[in-house]
């Protein structure tokens, strides 16, 4: 109640009641904690996906003949860490993220492998959103880096097809060749709109966009080279050039959208190139299973480290 003395006599004025601020607190709490909630959900999904992959086929692949050359495992370790290290260099340039950001980027890679496509980006966005001292609005950068990763993959795939198709065309049936040509059209068609409307799609400066694109191209080329070196160290009976061709072929088959049973198709293609079907099948299965095993070890290690920090 207020007293108004302007007219010479008191006047009563009703003041509206203040809103119940306490009732808004739970909503505010949920909003402030949503990055942690998303991170926990994706982490649980990673654990479930890793368990399913290892128990279904991963352990079978690990039980097969293991490479004896220790240099194979050095090349494999480099191959495993190239993608998160490339992402770290990108976001180090964009945001100056600390070394601890590499852990989040490794989890991003694991989520994309065992949960679903771009679930890793959702996890990393939640990680960055919870650290507003790094960047106030991380969505634009995460979006641009993801789009450019796909465009770089398509560009490298098209370049490799231009080199490999004249060599391996006789190894592919006419029906499969039509699927390859259709996949090429899809790859080119999905990249073209982003290039035409780049000013409306991308939010980063042009110099940063070229840096990100170049880093992704280097990542893909290094991964292809390291995989060929690892396979050559495990099976030195085939020339390194043959393994390079097969490693490039693996990238091609993984990115062609219209091909059915890509892993089986690549395995058959590799056997036609090298022979030694049993040894080659075991090597491919072991490589895939080893990636899953490293995923599982790192996720468990990160979990133990997080619990140790919270209890200390």
C-alpha positions, 0 to 999 in steps of 0.5 A, a space after each residue: 500500500 502506498 500513500 499519495 499526498 499530491 492531492 492534499 489527502 491520502 490515497 490508497 494504491 494497491 501494489 501488485 504482488 511480486 512473482 514467486 521467484 522461488 517457483 522459477 528456480 527448478 527450471 533455471 537449474 535444469 537450464 543450467 545443467 542441460 550440458 551435463 545431462 546431455 553428456 551423461 546420456 551420450 556417455 551411457 549410450 557409448 558404454 551400451 554401444 561398446 558393450 554391444 559391439 564387443 560382445 557381438 563381433 568384437 571379441 571374435 575379431 580379437 580372438 583371431 591371429 594377432 599381428 606379431 610385428 610391434 611396429 603394427 601397434 605403433 602405426 595403429 596407435 597413430 592411426 587411432 589418435 589422428 582424428 581427435 588430434 586433428 580436431 584438437 588442433 582445429 579447436 585449439 586454433 578457434 577457441 584456445 581450448 586446454 589439453 583437457 579438451 582432447 579427452 572430450 574430442 576422443 569421446 566425440 570420436 567414440 560416440 560417433 563410432 558406436 552410438 550414431 552419426 553426429 552424436 559426438 558433435 552433440 556431446 562436444 557441443 554440450 562440453 563446450 556449452 558448459 565452459 562459457 569461458 572458452 566461447 560464449 556461443 559454440 554452436 556455429 563453430 561446431 556446426 561449421 567444423 562438422 560440415 567441413 569434415 563431411 565436405 573434405 571427406 567427399 572431396 578426398 573420396 572424389 579425388 581417390 575415385 578419380 585415381 583408383 577407378 581406372 585401375 580397379 574398374 575391371 574388378 567391379 561388376 557392371 551392376 555395382 558400377 552403376 551404384 558407384 556412379 549413383 553414389 558419386 552423384 549423391 556425394 557431389 550433390 550433397 556437397 554442392 548446396 553448402 558451397 553455393 550458399 556458403 555465406 549463409 551456411 557458415 559462421 566462421 571467418 573465411 580464413 578459419 574455414 580454409 584452415 578447418 577444411 585443410 586440416 580435415 583433408 590432412 587427417 583423411 590422407 594421414 589416416 589412409 596412409 597409416 592404415 596402409 602402413 599398419 596392414 603392410 607391417 602385419 602382412 609384409 607379403 603384399 607390397 606397400 603400394 597394394 596396401 595403399 590402394 586398399 586403404 584408399 578403397 576402404 575410404 571409398 567404400 565407407 563413404 559411398 551411400 548407395 552401396 549395400 553391405 559395404 564391409 563385406 563388399 570391401 573384404 571381397 574386393 581386398 581378397 580379389 586384390 591380394 588373395 590370402 582370404 583367411 589371413 586378410 579377413 582375420 587382419 581386417 577383423 582384428 583391426 576393427 575389433 582393436 579399435 573397439 577395445 581401445 574405445 572401451 579402455 579409454 572410456 573406462 579410464 576416463 570414468 575412473 579418472 573422473 571419479 578419482 577427481 571427484 572423491 579427492 
